[in-house]
Every structure is written in C-alpha cells, then in structure tokens.
Amino acid sequence: LARRHAWPLLSAGSYVCTCALVIAWFFSSYTTGQWLRTELFLTLFVTLFGYLLWTLLVTRSWALQAQLSVAALTTAPLAYHLASLILLNPHPAAWLVYLVAFTVAGLVIAQRSRTPWVRVAVLLLAGLPNLAWLQALPDRGWYAAAVVSVFVLYGLHLAAQWESTSDDAAQGEIPLLEVVHTQLNGLWLPVSLYVFLDTRYAWLAPWMVAALSSWNGALAGVARRLAPRTTLQFVALSATLAAVALVLAFDGPAVAVGWAAEGVVLGWLAVRERSRRIGIGSGLLIGLGSTQLALLLAASPVASDVPIFNSRTLAAALIVALLSWLAWRIRDDPAVTVRGQARTAVIIAANLLCLALVSAEIHAFFSGRGADSAIAGAPTSAAAADLAEQVTLSVVWAMYAVALIAAGIRRRYAPARYLAIALFGVTVAKVLLNDIAGLDRLHRMLSVLGVGVLLVLASYLYQRMAADTTVPH
C-alpha cells in the first residue's frame, strides 16, 4: 500500500509499530529455545523495511514526509544488528555466521552504491563487538574458529577495498573515507589478534604483529602493479606495525607508539597525496600518541627499570626518530604551510618529547639512588640525591637550550631559537622559585653558576649571530 499509493509515512508507521510489537513480545513471551526462529523473523523484517527504504531512496524525493520516512527506516539495519548481537551472543557458531553474513551484505550494498562510508560503518559495527567477544571467549574449543573468523572478516574488507580501487585510474586526492577504511581494516586485524592472544598466548603477540607488518609490505608490492593508489597506504601500515612490534618485543607502551607511528606515516601520505584532511588526521594521531607518551614519562618509574635501558626510553626514542624523519621528509615541500607551520610543529613536538625523556631518565636515576640509600638506612644520602636531581635538571635544561640556539643559528632556523628562549625562561623560573628556595648552599651555588654560565654562552652565540648579517633574525 505504501509503495502503490506513494504513502511514505505508512512505511515509517509500519516500521515503528513492528518494532513495538517485537519488543513487547520479546519481554513477555520469548524463551531461549526460540532464538533461531526469532532471528529468522528479524531478518525477514529488516529485508522488508530495507526494501521500502531502497524504494524511497530511488525516488529521491525531497518532500518532508519522504525525508521523515527515510530517517526512520535508516535505523532498521542498526536495530536489527543490535538485536541480533544480543540474541546470538550465547551461541558462538551462530554469532560467527551472523558476523560474516552481516559483513558480506553490508559490503555488497557499499560496492553497489559506491559509498565507502558504508564499508567503514560495517567494519565498526562488526569489528567492535567481535573484539569484545574475542576477549571474553571462555571455551577453548572455539579458539580456532574465532581466529579464522577474524581473518575472514579482514579478507572480505580487503577484497572490497581492492575491488573499489584497482580499476580507479582517477588522479588527484584519494577520498578520505578510502584511506580511513584501509587504515582501519589494516589495524583492526592485529588489534583483534592481540586482544585474543594477550591473556592466552601473550608471547606470540610481537611475532604476530611483525608478521602482519611483512604482510602489508608484500601487499604494497602487489599494489604497485594492480592498485597503485593504495601502495602508500600499505607501506604506512607496514611501518606502523613494525614500530609496534619492536616496542611489544620489549614490553613497551605499544598504544602510544602505535598512535604516533600511524600519525607520522599518515603525515607522509598526506604530503604525497596533497591531502589537507589526511594531514589534520595525522596531526591528531601524533598529538594523541605524544600525549600518552608524555603521561607515561611523567609517571613514577618502575623500580625494576634500568635508567636509559628500558622500554619507555625505546618507545620515546622511536617516536622522536619518526618525527625527525617526517620533518626531514617535508623540509623542501613546495607548500609554505607544510615546510613552515607543519614542519615547525613536528620539530617542536620531537624536541619536547626528547626533553621529557631526558628529564624522566634523570628523575629515574636519582630516584633509584635515593631509594637505595633509604633502604640502606642513610636518609642523608637520600636527601642529597633529591638535591642533586634538581641541580642536574636545571643544568641539563639550560644545556639543551644552548644546543637549540646553536642548531638554530647554524641551520638558520628561527623556531629552534624561540623554543630555546622559552626553555631558558622555564629554567630561570625554576632556579629562582625552586632551586634558590629549596636547595642547600652548595647545590644552590652549583645550580645558579651552571645556568648562569650557559646563559652567558647563549648570549655570546646571539651576539655572534647579530654580527653576521647573513643570518635572518
């Protein structure tokens, strides 16, 4: 009736009433033995209402009644998916079959309609519940089937992505959603396997991530011939997973390294593809990973960690190296905003992380000495270790600022000098407000003299720079 007489509100009303009827029946009459019959009826319902939604979309009517009906019927697949997840959760075989069938149906719709956002939505709607299910899976008899299902879902998305880009000879910027789908699918596979392995076979996790890094490298080689526009994306995935595998091997902060590494390689991809939107996403990921690492460095060190030779130092050094590589890659970019603002932001982030790492390791070293002295019953030595830490921090910060000034002058790079001036300001404030007030006479003198000498050296470097008219100020 709704289609024959062009009554779109009848379709929406039928959908709402059917939902109410099913929900009322479920809470009043449903028993666990009826799960399969219920799922089949839900599938029939979503097929019918999906057909009605398709007929409305085909007409492309902008009438208010049609738009309201489309908005209502669009929720039908989501409601069906949520109900199916709840209904099938106690039945592993049906759960896995449903996830595969849902993925196939969603990808077919996405490919037929040429809408990559549907592929992203299908990946999230099937992938996130599967992550939770993998982590809570108690029955060892389903381990193999669970792992196989992960590879099946990944393979379906990879095939859909390959089909949508292999024949695309268009030039210009890659659609953002294509990049998002490729990266999400490439990262969802190792994350799913890691969640499964973490509490069962944790020793396999680094090897698994390393193997998937090699797999994405091989895909990049194949893509150069069959789908050239996706080559750099597989290279980015391979590099990200290689960094994560290295950190996992030493039980380091894999999440922080993963975010930062993904951000760096996406930044490189954004420059190559001239994509501002990918560049913004890259900056967000770099910021997220850097923030997580900074919080880790600010936390109290683990007693068993050896200063410098520990997992967090490896993670921080790896992120700083990746940021330095990105800054080097974009130094000659033709776009002023890239070689100027973007590169400056990357360089500042790398230097701040490097300074945070040095400060954290100084704190870890003297905290260890203080703890050893306290255990040995020497409180005086423990207090001396804390005083020495404050002096060392002040002097090292000032030395770092001098190194930045020297590098800024030599490279004729003003942002490095401005960062050095800001660091000198923080160091002087620390000396005046903390060191002079809180240290004893000897350590106070060492702190003031050390920072003072380095300030004089910085002033001398600036005088030399002022005398050289070839250096821009």
C-alpha positions in Angstrom: 0.0 0.0 0.0 2.8 2.4 0.9 4.5 1.9 -2.4 1.4 1.7 -4.6 -0.2 4.9 -3.3 3.1 6.7 -2.5 2.4 7.0 1.2 5.9 7.2 2.7 4.6 7.8 6.3 2.8 4.5 6.1 6.2 2.8 5.7 7.6 4.6 8.7 4.4 3.9 10.8 4.6 0.2 9.9 8.2 0.1 11.0 7.6 1.8 14.3 4.6 -0.4 15.1 6.5 -3.6 14.2 9.4 -2.6 16.5 7.0 -2.0 19.3 5.3 -5.4 18.7 8.6 -7.3 18.6 9.9 -5.6 21.8 6.6 -6.3 23.6 6.6 -9.9 22.6 10.3 -10.4 23.5 9.8 -9.3 27.1 6.5 -11.1 27.6 6.9 -14.4 25.7 10.4 -15.0 24.4 12.3 -18.2 25.6 15.9 -19.1 24.8 14.8 -22.0 22.7 13.2 -19.6 20.2 16.4 -17.8 19.3 16.8 -19.2 15.8 13.1 -18.6 14.8 13.3 -15.1 16.3 16.4 -14.3 14.3 14.8 -15.5 11.1 11.8 -13.3 11.6 14.0 -10.3 12.4 15.9 -11.0 9.2 12.6 -11.1 7.3 11.5 -7.8 8.9 14.8 -6.0 8.1 14.6 -7.2 4.5 11.1 -5.8 4.0 11.9 -2.5 5.6 15.2 -2.3 3.8 13.3 -2.7 0.5 11.0 0.1 1.5 14.0 2.3 2.3 15.5 1.5 -1.1 12.3 2.4 -2.9 12.2 5.8 -1.1 15.9 6.5 -1.9 15.4 5.7 -5.5 12.7 8.3 -5.9 15.0 10.9 -4.4 12.0 12.9 -3.2 12.7 16.0 -1.1 9.2 16.1 0.4 9.0 16.3 4.2 7.1 13.0 4.5 9.6 11.1 2.4 12.6 12.6 4.4 11.0 11.6 7.7 10.3 8.1 6.5 13.9 7.7 5.2 15.2 8.9 8.6 13.1 6.4 10.4 13.8 3.4 8.1 17.5 4.1 8.2 17.6 2.9 11.8 16.2 -0.5 10.8 19.6 -2.1 9.9 21.1 -0.7 13.2 18.2 -2.0 15.3 18.4 -5.4 13.6 22.2 -5.6 14.1 21.9 -4.7 17.8 19.1 -7.2 18.4 21.0 -9.9 16.6 24.1 -9.4 18.6 22.1 -9.7 21.8 20.2 -12.7 20.6 23.1 -14.7 19.2 25.7 -13.9 21.8 25.2 -17.2 23.7 25.6 -19.2 20.5 29.2 -18.9 19.1 28.5 -20.7 15.8 25.5 -18.6 15.0 27.4 -15.5 16.2 30.3 -16.1 13.8 28.0 -16.9 10.9 26.0 -13.8 11.5 29.0 -11.5 11.6 30.3 -12.9 8.3 26.8 -12.7 6.7 26.3 -9.1 8.0 29.7 -8.1 6.6 29.0 -9.7 3.2 25.6 -8.0 2.9 27.0 -4.6 4.0 29.9 -4.7 1.7 27.7 -5.7 -1.3 25.5 -2.8 -0.6 28.5 -0.5 -0.3 30.0 -1.7 -3.5 26.7 -1.5 -5.5 26.0 2.0 -4.2 29.6 3.2 -4.4 29.5 4.5 -0.8 32.8 3.9 1.1 31.3 5.2 4.3 29.1 2.1 4.4 32.2 -0.1 4.4 33.6 1.9 7.3 30.3 1.6 9.2 30.2 -2.2 8.5 33.7 -2.6 9.8 33.0 -0.8 13.0 29.6 -2.4 13.6 31.0 -5.9 13.2 34.6 -5.3 14.3 34.0 -3.7 17.7 31.5 -6.3 19.1 33.9 -9.0 17.8 36.7 -7.5 19.8 34.7 -7.7 23.0 33.6 -11.3 22.1 37.2 -12.4 21.4 38.4 -11.1 24.8 35.7 -12.8 26.8 35.6 -16.1 24.8 35.9 -18.8 27.5 35.6 -22.0 25.5 38.9 -23.2 24.1 37.1 -25.3 21.6 36.1 -22.1 19.7 39.6 -20.6 19.6 40.4 -21.8 16.1 37.0 -20.7 14.7 37.3 -17.3 16.3 40.7 -16.6 14.8 39.6 -17.9 11.4 36.6 -15.6 11.6 38.9 -12.6 12.2 40.9 -13.4 9.0 37.7 -13.9 7.1 36.3 -10.5 8.0 39.6 -8.9 7.3 39.8 -10.6 3.9 36.3 -9.6 2.9 37.1 -5.9 3.6 40.4 -6.2 1.9 38.7 -7.7 -1.2 36.1 -4.9 -1.2 38.7 -2.2 -0.8 40.8 -3.8 -3.6 37.8 -4.0 -5.9 36.9 -0.4 -5.4 40.4 1.0 -6.1 42.0 -1.4 -8.5 40.1 0.0 -11.5 40.2 3.6 -10.3 42.6 5.4 -12.6 41.5 8.9 -11.4 44.1 11.3 -10.5 44.2 13.7 -7.6 43.5 13.3 -3.9 42.4 9.9 -2.6 39.0 10.0 -1.0 39.3 10.4 2.7 37.0 7.5 3.5 39.0 5.2 1.3 42.1 6.0 3.4 40.1 5.6 6.7 38.8 2.2 5.6 42.2 0.9 4.5 43.9 2.0 7.7 41.1 0.8 10.0 40.9 -2.6 8.3 44.7 -3.0 8.4 44.9 -2.1 12.1 41.8 -4.0 13.1 43.3 -7.3 12.2 46.4 -7.0 14.5 44.3 -5.4 17.3 41.8 -8.3 17.2 44.5 -10.9 17.3 46.3 -9.1 20.1 43.2 -8.9 22.2 42.8 -12.7 21.7 46.4 -13.5 22.4 47.0 -11.1 25.3 45.5 -13.3 28.0 46.1 -16.6 26.3 49.4 -16.7 24.3 51.0 -13.3 25.0 54.4 -14.4 23.9 53.1 -14.7 20.3 51.9 -11.1 20.1 55.2 -9.4 18.9 55.7 -12.1 16.3 52.1 -11.8 15.1 52.5 -8.0 14.7 55.8 -8.4 12.9 54.3 -11.0 10.5 51.4 -8.6 9.7 53.9 -5.8 9.1 55.6 -8.1 6.5 52.2 -9.0 5.0 51.4 -5.3 4.5 54.8 -4.8 2.9 54.0 -7.6 0.5 50.6 -6.0 -0.2 52.3 -2.8 -1.0 54.5 -4.5 -3.6 51.4 -6.1 -5.2 49.5 -2.9 -5.1 52.2 -1.1 -7.1 51.1 -3.2 -10.1 47.4 -3.7 -9.5 46.2 -0.8 -7.5 48.9 1.9 -7.4 46.8 4.4 -5.4 46.8 2.1 -2.4 50.6 1.4 -2.3 51.5 4.1 0.1 48.7 3.1 2.5 50.0 -0.4 2.8 53.5 1.0 3.3 52.1 3.2 6.1 50.5 0.1 7.7 53.7 -1.9 7.4 55.8 0.9 9.0 53.3 1.4 11.9 53.1 -2.3 12.7 56.9 -2.7 12.5 57.3 0.1 15.2 54.6 -1.5 17.4 56.2 -5.0 17.0 59.6 -3.6 18.1 58.1 -2.0 21.2 56.0 -5.1 22.1 59.1 -7.2 22.0 60.4 -5.2 24.9 57.0 -5.0 26.7 56.8 -1.3 26.0 53.9 1.2 25.6 52.6 -0.1 22.3 49.5 2.1 22.2 51.4 5.3 22.4 53.9 4.2 19.8 51.1 2.9 17.5 49.2 6.2 17.5 52.3 8.3 16.9 53.7 6.0 14.2 50.4 5.9 12.4 50.2 9.7 12.6 53.7 10.1 11.2 53.2 7.7 8.3 49.8 9.3 7.5 51.5 12.7 7.6 53.9 11.4 5.0 50.9 10.0 3.0 49.1 13.4 3.3 52.2 15.2 1.8 52.5 12.7 -1.0 48.7 12.9 -1.8 48.5 16.6 -1.1 45.5 15.9 1.2 44.8 18.5 3.9 42.2 16.3 5.6 44.6 13.4 6.0 47.1 15.9 7.3 44.7 17.0 10.0 44.1 13.4 11.0 47.8 12.8 11.1 48.3 15.8 13.5 45.6 14.5 15.8 47.1 11.0 15.9 50.6 12.4 16.5 49.2 14.6 19.3 47.4 11.7 20.9 50.4 9.4 20.8 52.7 12.1 22.1 50.4 13.0 24.9 50.1 9.3 26.0 53.9 9.0 25.9 54.4 12.3 27.9 52.0 11.0 30.6 53.9 7.8 30.7 57.2 9.7 31.1 55.7 11.8 33.8 54.6 8.8 35.9 56.7 7.3 38.6 59.4 4.9 37.1 59.1 1.2 37.7 61.6 0.1 40.3 62.8 -2.8 38.1 63.6 -0.5 35.2 67.2 0.4 34.5 67.7 4.1 33.6 68.1 4.7 29.9 68.0 0.9 29.0 64.2 0.4 29.4 61.1 0.0 27.3 59.8 3.6 27.7 63.2 5.0 26.5 63.0 2.8 23.5 59.4 4.0 22.8 60.3 7.6 23.2 63.4 7.3 21.1 61.4 5.6 18.4 58.7 8.3 18.3 61.3 11.1 18.3 63.1 9.4 15.4 59.9 9.0 13.5 59.0 12.7 14.0 62.5 13.7 13.0 62.2 11.6 9.8 58.9 13.3 8.9 60.4 16.8 9.5 63.3 15.8 7.2 61.0 14.5 4.5 58.9 17.7 4.3 61.8 20.2 4.7 61.7 21.1 0.9 58.0 20.8 0.3 56.7 23.3 -2.2 53.8 24.3 0.1 54.7 27.0 2.6 52.3 25.7 5.2 53.9 22.3 5.0 57.6 23.2 5.1 56.8 26.1 7.5 54.0 25.6 10.0 53.6 21.8 9.8 57.3 21.1 9.9 57.8 23.5 12.8 55.0 21.8 14.8 56.7 18.4 14.2 60.1 19.7 15.2 58.8 21.3 18.4 56.9 18.1 19.3 60.1 16.0 18.8 62.2 18.3 21.0 59.6 18.5 23.8 59.4 14.7 23.8 63.2 14.4 23.8 63.4 16.9 26.7 60.7 15.0 28.6 62.6 11.7 28.1 65.9 13.2 29.4 64.1 14.7 32.4 62.3 11.4 33.1 65.6 9.4 33.0 67.3 11.9 35.3 64.4 11.6 37.7 64.6 7.8 37.5 68.3 7.7 38.1 68.3 9.9 41.2 65.1 8.3 42.5 66.8 4.9 42.3 69.8 6.2 44.2 67.6 7.8 46.8 65.6 4.6 47.2 68.8 2.5 47.6 70.1 5.0 50.2 66.8 4.9 52.2 66.8 1.1 52.2 70.4 1.1 53.4 69.4 3.4 56.3 71.1 6.5 55.0 68.4 9.3 54.9 71.0 11.9 54.4 72.2 10.3 51.2 68.6 10.0 50.0 68.0 13.8 50.6 71.3 14.5 48.8 70.1 12.5 45.7 67.0 14.7 45.5 69.1 17.9 45.7 71.4 16.6 43.0 68.4 15.8 40.8 67.2 19.4 40.9 70.6 20.8 40.1 71.0 18.3 37.2 67.6 19.1 35.8 68.4 22.8 35.8 71.8 22.4 34.1 70.6 19.9 31.6 67.6 22.1 30.5 70.0 25.0 30.1 72.4 22.9 28.1 69.6 21.7 25.9 68.5 25.3 25.3 72.1 26.3 24.3 72.2 23.3 21.9 68.9 24.5 20.4 70.3 28.0 19.9 73.4 26.7 18.3 71.4 24.5 16.0 69.0 27.3 15.2 71.9 29.6 14.3 73.8 27.0 12.3 70.7 25.9 10.4 69.3 29.4 10.2 66.1 28.2 11.7 64.3 30.7 13.9 61.7 28.4 15.6 64.6 26.4 17.3 65.9 29.6 18.8 62.5 30.7 20.0 62.0 27.3 21.6 65.4 27.7 23.3 64.4 31.1 24.7 61.2 29.6 26.1 63.2 26.8 27.7 65.6 29.2 29.2 62.7 31.1 30.7 61.3 28.0 32.3 64.8 27.1 33.6 65.4 30.5 35.1 62.0 30.4 36.7 62.8 27.0 38.2 66.1 28.3 39.6 64.5 31.4 41.1 61.4 29.7 42.5 62.6 26.2 43.4 66.4 25.8 43.5 67.3 29.0 45.4 64.4 28.5 47.9 64.7 24.8 48.4 68.3 23.7 48.0 71.2 24.0 50.4 74.1 26.4 49.9 76.3 24.1 47.8 73.6 22.9 45.4 72.1 26.3 45.2 75.5 27.7 44.1 76.0 24.9 41.6 72.6 25.4 40.1 73.0 29.2 39.7 76.5 29.0 38.4 75.7 26.3 35.9 72.7 28.0 34.5 74.4 31.4 34.6 77.4 30.2 32.6 75.1 28.7 30.0 73.1 31.9 29.8 76.4 33.8 29.1 77.2 31.2 26.4 73.8 31.7 24.8 74.2 35.5 24.9 77.6 35.1 23.2 76.0 33.0 20.4 73.3 35.6 19.8 76.0 38.4 19.7 77.8 36.4 17.0 74.6 35.9 15.2 73.8 39.7 15.3 77.2 40.4 13.9 76.6 38.0 10.9 74.2 39.9 8.7 73.7 36.7 6.6 71.7 35.1 9.3 68.0 36.0 9.3 66.8 37.1 12.8 
